[in-house]
């Protein structure tokens, strides 16, 4: 089968770039696949971080990707659409996560549908944005309604998309694990030495810090945890909002001695150190569809504490591979962490995660894509 893929890739940062490039790697092992990726994504003033470029040498673009798209140059949109039309693929696959891509995607999809028989498939990482308002919802509906098929990561998202687009051809498949990091797994003692930690209980919050990630609820849970166990909280990731409000909260709760903040984008070479040094990964999100951080944790065999929203309840087996708690509940987070240290065997939970690896394979996602072929 011929499949064309359009989306971000290395050297751009973030889970969507990783996801799309890994998808290309697995697609081209089975199908004749072209990957048209970006050479520029955003104007600088729209990007809240220090850079949108990855400096890592650990994870490189797959051979065959073609960085043709410039989000600010409509001529490149036409060029990519023309390439797809000439390729004559049965399927053209796009990731969807923010409405910023609406003009680019609508232009390309219009031309692809007009001049070819290729079916359009969207992998929806966010059916609606985390901070969406009604205008973004309208734009999302306009774009996603152009698809012949949609793929989401949870039943909840399927229902949202049904209501949003009126489409019935919606496949549900779990977010695959970022298996590229499996080779970087190291013993916990080595990982702690690498990042300067002693032999102590360690919990990890990892990823870009935005309000919907719920970090404030984890910080508020820390005094409750410390009343039972001495733990170290690692907060690792670049702040995309006011860092001072979190630091004030840490000071107000007088837990600064037990918190380590690594305020920067962590290169791929460093990721294993933080996950392997930790006992437990905390994802206290207040809004979510799927999470690359969850699949990173699973790649390193680390159990998680997550809120019972989005696709988390379908992925986490409560008290076996992690813990499900209600959103916005410091007490719920604290009780799960205490339960882990008091009553659970971390090695046993890691073994269970490894047993379920097949549930989060790239093969399942590719099968879902293939299901939309004419």
VOGU-3710 file (C-alpha; in Angstrom, 3 decimals, decimal comma):
1> xxxxxxxxxx> 0,000/0,000/0,000  1,116/3,580/-0,642  0,787/5,908/2,362  1,856/9,551/2,622  2,455/11,111/6,037  2,462/14,868/6,696  3,554/16,331/10,047  6,424/17,434/12,297  9,650/15,493/12,754  13,108/15,727/14,267
11> xxxxxxxxxx> 14,768/18,173/14,904  11,566/19,724/16,278  10,857/19,081/19,935  7,865/17,511/21,547  5,782/14,383/21,674  3,989/14,991/18,364  7,310/15,139/16,496  8,494/11,947/18,186  5,182/10,227/17,530  5,053/11,153/13,835
21> xxxxxxxxxx> 8,664/10,205/13,136  8,329/6,871/14,907  5,103/6,256/13,012  7,011/6,829/9,753  9,684/4,369/10,868  7,104/1,654/11,479  4,956/2,484/8,440  7,822/2,322/5,970  8,824/-1,106/7,285  5,511/-2,384/5,931
31> xxxxxxxxxx> 4,307/0,038/3,252  5,653/2,336/0,547  5,634/5,562/2,567  6,592/9,196/1,929  7,001/11,559/4,892  6,630/15,295/4,234  7,706/17,172/7,353  8,337/20,754/8,439  11,397/22,899/8,010  9,694/25,673/10,029
41> xxxxxxxxxx> 6,701/25,266/12,342  6,000/28,520/14,185  7,049/32,152/14,060  9,343/32,744/17,025  6,893/34,994/18,902  4,291/32,209/19,079  6,610/29,700/20,732  6,695/30,098/24,550  9,827/28,013/25,137  13,458/28,867/24,548
51> xxxxxxxxxx> 13,636/26,908/21,298  11,518/24,502/19,282  14,615/22,642/18,048  16,056/19,487/19,583  19,814/19,435/20,166  19,980/15,733/20,962  22,047/13,284/18,950  20,293/10,300/20,542  17,229/10,383/18,329  17,549/11,334/14,686
61> xxxxxxxxxx> 15,097/11,641/11,825  14,328/8,530/9,853  15,974/8,276/6,429  13,589/9,369/3,717  11,782/12,193/5,526  11,454/15,293/3,351  11,480/18,662/5,223  9,522/20,705/2,699  6,794/22,425/4,713  7,158/25,985/5,946
71> xxxxxxxxxx> 4,137/26,893/8,051  4,518/30,553/7,005  5,023/29,975/3,286  1,853/28,954/1,379  3,920/27,996/-1,676  5,335/25,070/0,309  1,814/23,941/1,192  1,038/23,792/-2,522  4,306/21,959/-3,176  3,550/19,235/-0,642
81> xxxxxxxxxx> -0,017/18,845/-1,917  1,391/18,473/-5,433  3,839/15,808/-4,245  1,032/13,847/-2,609  -1,113/14,073/-5,745  1,780/12,746/-7,866  2,503/9,951/-5,339  -1,093/8,701/-5,689  -1,218/7,142/-2,183  -4,240/5,235/-1,014
91> xxxxxxxxxx> -4,027/7,101/2,323  -2,683/10,491/3,436  -2,194/10,727/7,194  -2,031/13,932/9,262  -1,604/14,398/13,030  -3,974/16,932/14,610  -3,361/18,758/17,881  -3,731/22,561/17,557  -5,823/24,852/15,315  -2,710/26,750/14,248
101> xxxxxxxxxx> -2,372/24,162/11,474  -5,858/24,754/10,061  -4,856/27,001/7,081  -2,010/24,711/6,046  -4,005/21,519/6,416  -7,164/22,838/4,739  -5,173/24,044/1,737  -3,356/20,743/1,290  -6,418/18,589/1,908  -8,545/20,585/-0,535
111> xxxxxxxxxx> -6,020/20,006/-3,330  -5,390/16,363/-2,431  -9,105/15,598/-2,448  -9,675/17,571/-5,649  -6,890/15,987/-7,699  -6,495/12,495/-6,227  -8,435/9,604/-4,771  -6,358/9,448/-1,596  -8,327/9,003/1,604  -7,547/11,520/4,371
121> xxxxxxxxxx> -6,887/10,129/7,869  -6,319/12,223/10,994  -4,588/10,935/14,127  -6,190/13,200/16,729  -3,884/13,839/19,661  -6,355/16,478/20,859  -9,889/16,520/19,473  -10,204/19,864/21,227  -7,302/21,858/22,636  -6,696/21,915/26,378
131> xxxxxxxxxx> -7,388/25,652/26,578  -9,986/25,681/23,800  -12,756/28,235/23,333  -15,675/28,163/20,912  -13,761/29,621/17,936  -11,106/26,905/18,193  -13,864/24,317/18,377  -15,425/25,660/15,176  -12,082/25,564/13,359  -11,367/22,030/14,604
141> xxxxxxxxxx> -14,760/20,908/13,299  -14,046/22,493/9,904  -10,709/20,714/9,528  -11,575/17,319/10,968  -14,806/17,056/9,001  -12,646/16,804/5,852  -11,345/13,399/6,944  -12,429/10,029/5,609  -11,225/8,450/8,850  -10,223/9,535/12,356
151> xxxxxxxxxx> -8,063/7,841/14,977  -8,195/8,692/18,693  -6,674/7,257/21,860  -9,796/6,841/24,015  -13,513/6,081/23,865  -14,152/9,473/25,461  -12,391/11,162/22,548  -14,378/9,072/20,076  -17,604/10,428/21,526  -16,270/13,997/21,446
161> xxxxxxxxxx> -15,312/13,616/17,774  -18,654/12,070/16,871  -20,412/15,087/18,321  -17,913/17,510/16,786  -17,776/16,157/13,227  -20,757/13,858/12,766  -18,313/11,218/11,529  -18,813/7,569/12,429  -15,549/6,106/11,051  -13,485/6,672/14,179
171> xxxxxxxxxx> -10,955/4,093/15,354  -9,685/3,894/18,939  -6,163/2,676/19,618  -3,815/3,240/22,542  -0,944/5,708/22,296  2,098/3,539/21,450  5,094/3,333/23,760  8,236/5,303/22,861  10,248/2,115/22,536  13,340/3,932/21,228
181> xxxxxxxxxx> 14,280/4,632/24,848  14,260/0,984/25,936  17,961/0,602/25,173  18,758/3,477/27,537  17,353/1,775/30,665  19,880/1,722/33,513  19,942/0,522/37,147  18,318/2,886/39,621  21,552/3,363/41,567  23,459/4,338/38,413
191> xxxxxxxxxx> 20,709/6,745/37,375  20,709/8,457/40,768  24,462/8,839/40,716  24,203/10,330/37,244  21,836/13,111/38,326  23,283/13,620/41,802  20,668/11,960/44,002  21,224/9,855/47,091  19,464/6,621/47,983  16,019/8,017/48,786
201> xxxxxxxxxx> 12,402/7,704/47,711  11,941/9,670/44,453  8,786/10,695/42,592  8,887/12,408/39,200  6,860/15,049/37,378  8,177/15,312/33,823  7,372/17,460/30,800  6,464/20,971/29,760  4,741/22,817/32,600  1,341/24,187/31,618
211> xxxxxxxxxx> -1,708/24,749/33,797  -3,645/21,689/32,589  -0,775/19,423/33,707  -1,942/19,902/37,324  1,495/20,385/38,918  0,040/22,605/41,651  -2,067/19,687/42,933  1,014/17,489/43,176  2,897/20,169/45,109  -0,064/20,493/47,499
221> xxxxxxxxxx> -0,002/16,727/47,976  3,639/16,754/49,065  3,114/17,747/52,745  0,573/14,916/53,060  3,093/12,467/51,608  5,919/13,776/53,786  3,794/13,169/56,877  4,264/9,439/56,159  7,442/9,128/54,090  10,434/11,258/53,278
231> xxxxxxxxxx> 10,429/11,595/49,484  12,101/13,783/46,887  9,941/15,353/44,210  11,702/15,935/40,889  10,012/18,586/38,716  11,712/18,278/35,351  10,686/20,383/32,360  10,522/23,803/30,798  7,967/26,210/32,272  5,509/27,547/29,698
241> xxxxxxxxxx> 3,788/29,707/32,282  4,700/31,706/35,391  7,301/29,688/37,272  7,125/32,010/40,303  3,656/30,890/41,332  4,905/27,315/41,712  7,994/28,395/43,620  5,806/30,507/45,941  3,568/27,511/46,581  6,596/25,351/47,389
251> xxxxxxxxxx> 7,808/28,006/49,860  4,360/28,490/51,415  4,091/24,757/52,081  7,675/24,697/53,407  8,676/21,719/51,253  11,551/23,336/49,357  14,117/20,976/50,926  12,372/17,997/49,323  11,840/19,475/45,836  14,337/19,601/42,982
261> xxxxxxxxxx> 13,357/21,771/39,999  15,076/21,274/36,647  13,697/24,212/34,670  14,745/23,431/31,112  14,016/21,202/28,179  15,744/17,893/28,871  17,661/16,393/25,965  16,962/12,803/24,967  20,320/11,662/26,327  19,236/12,760/29,823
271> xxxxxxxxxx> 15,701/11,383/29,892  16,671/7,876/31,048  18,492/9,268/34,073  15,392/10,960/35,480  12,951/8,113/34,804  15,295/5,340/35,931  16,169/7,280/39,114  12,489/7,533/40,056  10,235/5,063/41,805  6,981/6,531/40,567
281> xxxxxxxxxx> 5,896/9,027/37,863  3,039/11,425/38,656  0,668/12,806/35,979  -1,910/14,916/37,849  -3,463/16,327/34,642  -6,792/18,152/34,763  -7,363/17,789/31,013  -5,927/15,119/28,731  -6,617/12,878/25,762  -3,378/10,882/25,621
291> xxxxxxxxxx> 0,086/11,377/27,050  3,537/10,745/25,654  4,922/11,090/29,196  2,829/8,118/30,315  4,273/6,027/27,508  7,779/7,245/28,383  7,203/6,024/31,938  6,085/2,647/30,611  9,095/2,468/28,281  11,262/2,637/31,419
301> xxxxxxxxxx> 9,000/0,266/33,353  7,909/2,923/35,842  4,440/2,764/37,448  2,437/5,975/37,431  -0,114/7,948/39,398  -2,586/9,514/36,985  -5,942/11,204/37,061  -8,845/9,079/35,822  -9,512/11,125/32,677  -8,954/10,821/28,921
311> xxxxxxxxxx> -7,441/7,514/27,877  -5,721/6,925/31,238  -8,422/4,590/32,660  -8,106/2,395/29,569  -4,334/2,147/29,920  -3,677/2,001/33,671  -4,620/-1,076/35,645  -5,275/0,389/39,060  -2,791/-0,822/41,679  -1,132/-3,124/39,119
321> xxxxxxxxxx> 0,570/-0,820/36,608  -0,249/2,427/38,373  -2,880/4,304/40,332  -5,961/6,199/39,146  -7,084/9,190/41,204  -9,773/11,841/40,829  -8,631/15,103/39,202  -7,670/18,144/41,293  -7,211/16,070/44,441  -3,972/16,530/46,411
331> xxxxxxxxxx> -5,268/14,029/48,946  -5,943/11,443/46,241  -2,412/11,848/44,877  -0,920/11,577/48,354  -2,916/8,458/49,213  -1,769/6,764/45,993  1,910/7,567/46,666  1,637/6,346/50,261  -0,153/3,187/49,088  2,695/2,544/46,635
341> xxxxxxxxxx> 5,425/2,798/49,257  3,454/0,998/51,975  1,720/-1,793/50,123  3,095/-2,333/46,615  6,108/-3,988/45,079  7,580/-1,609/42,521  9,479/-4,398/40,741  6,315/-6,434/40,444  4,448/-3,462/38,976  7,283/-2,914/36,483
351> xxxxxxxxxx> 7,082/-6,557/35,458  3,334/-6,179/34,849  3,976/-3,115/32,670  6,410/-5,128/30,547  3,854/-7,935/30,184  1,362/-5,480/28,693  3,802/-3,955/26,211  1,937/-5,489/23,268  -1,170/-3,450/24,071  0,741/-0,280/23,184
361> xxxxxxxxxx> 2,495/-1,395/20,003  2,953/0,644/16,850  1,501/-2,320/14,979  -1,900/-1,648/16,515  -1,836/1,965/15,347  -0,769/0,922/11,853  -3,603/-1,627/11,705  -6,046/1,158/12,565  -4,627/3,300/9,749  -4,829/0,391/7,284
371> xxxx> -8,486/-0,034/8,178  -9,322/3,182/6,336  -7,842/2,038/3,013  -10,283/2,055/0,079
//
